[in-house]
Structure formats: structure tokens, C-alpha cells
Amino acid sequence: MENAIDFQLLNDEPWDCLIIGAGLAGTAAALRLSQLNLRVLLVERARFPRDKVCGGCLNQRAIDILMRLGMRDAVVQAGAVSQAALELATTDQRIRLAVPTGLSISRAALDTLMSEAVIDAGGCFVDGTKAVLGDVDGGHRIVTLYSDDGQKTVRARTVLAADGLHGGTLRSAGHEPRIAADARVGAGTVLPAGSVRIEPGVIRMAIAVGGYVGAAMVEAGRIDVAAAFDPSFLRECNGPADAANKILMSAGYAPVPVEASTKWKGTPPLTRRATVLGAERVLVLGDAAGYIEPFTGEGMAWALTSGYAVAPLVEHAVSHDVPLPLQEWRNVYRGHVGSRQLVCRGVATLLRYPLAVRMFLRALGWQPGLATPLIRYINTPAF
Ligand SMILES: Cc1cc2nc3c(=O)[nH]c(=O)nc-3n(C[C@H](O)[C@H](O)[C@H](O)COP(=O)(O)OP(=O)(O)OC[C@H]3O[C@@H](n4cnc5c(N)ncnc54)[C@H](O)[C@@H]3O)c2cc1C
């Protein structure tokens, strides 16, 4: 990525905040903290732009945080597509619900835009670099950075672990996340424009016993396809493309042409909860703090909200030279994200029962207003 700073140029001066992971939780926190004039280093393992398994659909709650960060217009200018309807389909039913207008954009484009904004706001960003948390040394956390260019040890007053589902920042201290016994796994790809016929403005969701597949148009007419599968169903299929096509076809949709979808990426088990939300000089946020499978499409709102909400706590700790308030972060996180994930968990549980899904869709077909409270709840701004 053009604007990222060279790994070799990192100096020894301690950082006010080092953020591990440049997904939406990490970039939101880094951007807010840079705007608050803290000395911020955002470290990302992948080289940007990078694809990430995600449906790319931003709801109103997510857009509100983007607006607070001054990023909404940039996302629209980057070609995000407005989405105002959700189409749910199973073997024998298809319904369309109006939803508050959201935006769809690939994560390669969105996360790159966010990390560029961090740099524009005065923060530093290094990609292609893995961060590993070290010990506390006096008033700092030691973090070791590994890149193709070598290894470097840096110090930070505070560290934010925003390293997503794959991240293991606090694992070295023995804090393994709790994975749900029925956790599904995710998979996704972004297809070239025209490879699937889908209306701009409509998010498509095909639901079957083994999982569900979402599809939406993103920038430049490309199609983002993202799915959650039961691991047992995925094992029966010939890879994620085959699994997605089985579900799409069972719901009456055309399959994704094989030649258009060779680049599928997968995820570890989705539904999980971190056993701790921090340690000395460290707070955990975004998917790394906890995630529920993606049916309600709220993960980016949760990540952005946690990144935005953690910033004042970090700013206070740095400017008053006091410890990060772990208990306060637990309360803030539970209020803004944890409690809301319970609703998503309820919906995810319902999806395990085909009869319940059929009855639910039949009821919505007859009376679409039944979905209004849930849709409104999901889209309500956090602040
Ligand atoms: C199938 C699927 C569909 C989804 N669809 C939607 C949707 O339509 N709408 C929605 O709102 N949400 C959706 N989500 C959820 C959403 O993608 C996530 O909740 C969101 O990306 C979480 O952001 P994050 O910043 O916490 O983690 P991530 O976006 O995963 O970012 C974490 C980053 O940390 C980096 N990293 C990890 N370890 C290290 C390390 N040691 N050093 C440096 N960097 C590191 C990773 O490379 C990664 O870039 C979907 C998820 C799945 C699986």
C-alpha cells in the first residue's frame, strides 16, 4: 500500500497506542485516536489491499459510526452501492423486505480507505507485519513486529487487540476464546462484474439446512458472496464454491459460474467469545472480543462501534498516565455490543430449525411488518 510507512523507519520512541489489526475495529480506533492527537501505530499482518471474508453490507448503525469518523462520504465516493431491500429465499419461498438504506463495499476497498484515513489523520500504518504482544516493562507494553524486512521491538503505553477471528494476541497468555459447539464456518469471494445477475439495491440471502449464502453488488458492479456453513455440510461438498452453489440452487438462484469463483477464502469457527477483554495495558475489541455468525449482517457495526467506543478510554489513560480501565471497558463493550449479540444469537439458533425458518418466512410473506422491530433494532445508531 502506497501510504503505509516503511517498517525500517519505525523509531524507538514509545507509541501512545499500538493497534494490532487493520480491520474495522482497529482502523476505527486508530482513526479516532489519531484525530484526538495521540501517537498511534496501526499494525496489519496482511499486505493491503487484502480481501476478507465478509458480505460487505454496512447497516445504518455502521454508517452512523463512519459518519462520526468523517468517513461516510469517502465510502460513497469509493463506489459503495446503496442497498434498500433484503431478499430471503428457501426451497419453496422467497420474500423481499424493505430495510433502511445501507451501503455495500468490498472489504479490500473499505479497509484500505480506512487505513489511508488513519495516515491522513497523522497516525502511522505498517502492513505486511505481524505483531506479537510481549511483557509489560515499566510504563509500556513490549510488542515485537515481524515482517519480510526483519524483526523489530517497539514499546507502547497502550495496546488494542483488534486482530479478528484469526487473532491470538492474548492466546500467548493462555486466554483461548470459547467457541460455540454449533459454530458455523465462513467462506466468501468477490466475483467480477456481470458474473451473477443481481439487482443493485437488493441483498440476496439463500437459506438451507447446511447454512446460508448472501450476495450483494459492491463497487464497480462486482458481486460480494459470503456464506456460513455447518462444518459437516461443507465436508460433504466439494469445497466452498460447491457448497454455496448447492444452497443457491436449492433456493432457486443460478449458481455462481465456477470460473468466476476460484478465489474463495475461509474462516475459523465463527460464533465465539473471548474469555477476557483485556490485560495490563491491553484491551480487546471487534471480532477478537466475540462474534456471532453473520446472518443479521451486524459484524462491521459491532467492530466500528467497539473501535469508536474504546478511544476515549485509551485517550484518558494516556493523557492522565493511568491504567486502562478494564472493568469500564467490559461495561461499555457489553452495553454497545455484547448485549446486542444475544439477539443475533437468537436468530442464528432459529436458523438451525428448517420448520421454524419456513414458518417465519411464511409469516413475513403474509405480514412483512413483523420484521420491522428487528430491522429497526439492528439499524439503531449506537450513540
Ligand atoms: C461470511 C461472513 C459474512 C459477513 N458479512 C457481513 C456483512 O455483510 N455485514 C457486516 O456488518 N458484517 C459482516 N461480517 C462480519 C464482519 O466481517 C466482521 O465482524 C468484521 O470484519 C470484524 O472486524 P474486526 O476489525 O474485528 O476484524 P477483521 O476485519 O477480521 O480484522 C482483523 C485484522 O487483524 C489482522 N491481524 C490478525 N492478527 C494480527 C497480528 N498478529 N498482527 C497484525 N495484524 C493481525 C488481520 O489480518 C485482519 O486484517 C461477515 C462475516 C462473515 C464471516
Ligand as a Chemical Component Dictionary entry (heavy atoms), coordinates in Angstrom:
data_LIG
# 
_chem_comp.id                   LIG 
_chem_comp.type                 NON-POLYMER 
_chem_comp.pdbx_formal_charge   0 
_chem_comp.three_letter_code    LIG 
# 
loop_
_chem_comp_atom.comp_id 
_chem_comp_atom.atom_id 
_chem_comp_atom.alt_atom_id 
_chem_comp_atom.type_symbol 
_chem_comp_atom.charge 
_chem_comp_atom.model_Cartn_x 
_chem_comp_atom.model_Cartn_y 
_chem_comp_atom.model_Cartn_z 
_chem_comp_atom.pdbx_ordinal 
LIG C1  C1  C 0 -19.331 -14.930 5.930  1  
LIG C2  C2  C 0 -19.327 -13.589 6.634  2  
LIG C3  C3  C 0 -20.137 -12.564 6.156  3  
LIG C4  C4  C 0 -20.176 -11.338 6.812  4  
LIG N1  N1  N 0 -20.969 -10.359 6.320  5  
LIG C5  C5  C 0 -21.074 -9.188  6.980  6  
LIG C6  C6  C 0 -21.894 -8.146  6.477  7  
LIG O1  O1  O 0 -22.466 -8.218  5.382  8  
LIG N2  N2  N 0 -22.021 -7.014  7.221  9  
LIG C7  C7  C 0 -21.362 -6.854  8.416  10 
LIG O2  O2  O 0 -21.520 -5.824  9.057  11 
LIG N3  N3  N 0 -20.524 -7.812  8.880  12 
LIG C8  C8  C 0 -20.363 -8.969  8.194  13 
LIG N4  N4  N 0 -19.500 -9.919  8.646  14 
LIG C9  C9  C 0 -18.733 -9.670  9.886  15 
LIG C10 C10 C 0 -17.517 -8.782  9.690  16 
LIG O3  O3  O 0 -16.756 -9.222  8.585  17 
LIG C11 C11 C 0 -16.637 -8.787  10.944 18 
LIG O4  O4  O 0 -17.435 -8.747  12.099 19 
LIG C12 C12 C 0 -15.674 -7.610  10.960 20 
LIG O5  O5  O 0 -14.791 -7.692  9.884  21 
LIG C13 C13 C 0 -14.859 -7.583  12.244 22 
LIG O6  O6  O 0 -13.861 -6.592  12.155 23 
LIG P1  P1  P 0 -12.551 -6.702  13.032 24 
LIG O7  O7  O 0 -11.804 -5.448  12.779 25 
LIG O8  O8  O 0 -12.873 -7.072  14.410 26 
LIG O9  O9  O 0 -11.741 -7.960  12.435 27 
LIG P2  P2  P 0 -11.167 -8.177  10.979 28 
LIG O10 O10 O 0 -11.911 -7.399  9.983  29 
LIG O11 O11 O 0 -11.058 -9.654  10.811 30 
LIG O12 O12 O 0 -9.697  -7.546  11.070 31 
LIG C14 C14 C 0 -8.684  -8.136  11.851 32 
LIG C15 C15 C 0 -7.358  -7.816  11.182 33 
LIG O13 O13 O 0 -6.293  -8.162  12.069 34 
LIG C16 C16 C 0 -5.211  -8.655  11.314 35 
LIG N5  N5  N 0 -4.348  -9.422  12.214 36 
LIG C17 C17 C 0 -4.633  -10.601 12.831 37 
LIG N6  N6  N 0 -3.604  -10.962 13.630 38 
LIG C18 C18 C 0 -2.651  -9.995  13.501 39 
LIG C19 C19 C 0 -1.361  -9.808  14.071 40 
LIG N7  N7  N 0 -0.829  -10.674 14.949 41 
LIG N8  N8  N 0 -0.646  -8.723  13.718 42 
LIG C20 C20 C 0 -1.168  -7.819  12.823 43 
LIG N9  N9  N 0 -2.390  -7.942  12.261 44 
LIG C21 C21 C 0 -3.117  -9.021  12.609 45 
LIG C22 C22 C 0 -5.888  -9.481  10.234 46 
LIG O14 O14 O 0 -5.047  -9.677  9.127  47 
LIG C23 C23 C 0 -7.124  -8.614  9.907  48 
LIG O15 O15 O 0 -6.874  -7.730  8.835  49 
LIG C24 C24 C 0 -19.392 -11.134 7.982  50 
LIG C25 C25 C 0 -18.559 -12.146 8.440  51 
LIG C26 C26 C 0 -18.507 -13.364 7.778  52 
LIG C27 C27 C 0 -17.576 -14.436 8.277  53 
# 
loop_
_chem_comp_bond.comp_id 
_chem_comp_bond.atom_id_1 
_chem_comp_bond.atom_id_2 
_chem_comp_bond.value_order 
_chem_comp_bond.pdbx_ordinal 
LIG C1  C2  SING 1  
LIG C2  C3  SING 2  
LIG C2  C26 DOUB 3  
LIG C3  C4  DOUB 4  
LIG C4  N1  SING 5  
LIG C4  C24 SING 6  
LIG N1  C5  DOUB 7  
LIG C5  C6  SING 8  
LIG C5  C8  SING 9  
LIG C6  O1  DOUB 10 
LIG C6  N2  SING 11 
LIG N2  C7  SING 12 
LIG C7  O2  DOUB 13 
LIG C7  N3  SING 14 
LIG N3  C8  DOUB 15 
LIG C8  N4  SING 16 
LIG N4  C9  SING 17 
LIG N4  C24 SING 18 
LIG C9  C10 SING 19 
LIG C10 O3  SING 20 
LIG C10 C11 SING 21 
LIG C11 O4  SING 22 
LIG C11 C12 SING 23 
LIG C12 O5  SING 24 
LIG C12 C13 SING 25 
LIG C13 O6  SING 26 
LIG O6  P1  SING 27 
LIG P1  O7  DOUB 28 
LIG P1  O8  SING 29 
LIG P1  O9  SING 30 
LIG O9  P2  SING 31 
LIG P2  O10 DOUB 32 
LIG P2  O11 SING 33 
LIG P2  O12 SING 34 
LIG O12 C14 SING 35 
LIG C14 C15 SING 36 
LIG C15 O13 SING 37 
LIG C15 C23 SING 38 
LIG O13 C16 SING 39 
LIG C16 N5  SING 40 
LIG C16 C22 SING 41 
LIG N5  C17 SING 42 
LIG N5  C21 SING 43 
LIG C17 N6  DOUB 44 
LIG N6  C18 SING 45 
LIG C18 C19 SING 46 
LIG C18 C21 DOUB 47 
LIG C19 N7  SING 48 
LIG C19 N8  DOUB 49 
LIG N8  C20 SING 50 
LIG C20 N9  DOUB 51 
LIG N9  C21 SING 52 
LIG C22 O14 SING 53 
LIG C22 C23 SING 54 
LIG C23 O15 SING 55 
LIG C24 C25 DOUB 56 
LIG C25 C26 SING 57 
LIG C26 C27 SING 58 
# 
